[in-house]
Amino acid sequence: MADTTENIINAIRKQIRDHMNEHADHLSGGACKDFEEYRYLTGVISGLALVERDILDLLIVKINART
């Protein structure tokens, strides 16, 4: 069961990272049509980064609980 949970968590982390990279590529490529889109995408990236950090923190707690 633990392996399945970890596999799911890793899959979610990968999706989060992929979304962050897609948005960052869009920004760095100068593809934003206006400042509103730029602000929106930087907000999305910020939110995804927070979620990713929370997931990593929870994983650390889980790993430390095992030892």
RAFEN-V802863 format. One record per run of one state. SS is the DSSP state (~ for helix, > for strand, _ for the rest). FROM is the first residue (numbers start at 0). LEN is the number of residues. Records with the same first field share a line. If there is no record, write none. Layout:
# RAFEN-V802863
SS=FROM-LEN + FROM-LEN
This chain:
# RAFEN-V802863
_=0-1 + 28-6 + 66-1
~=1-27 + 34-32
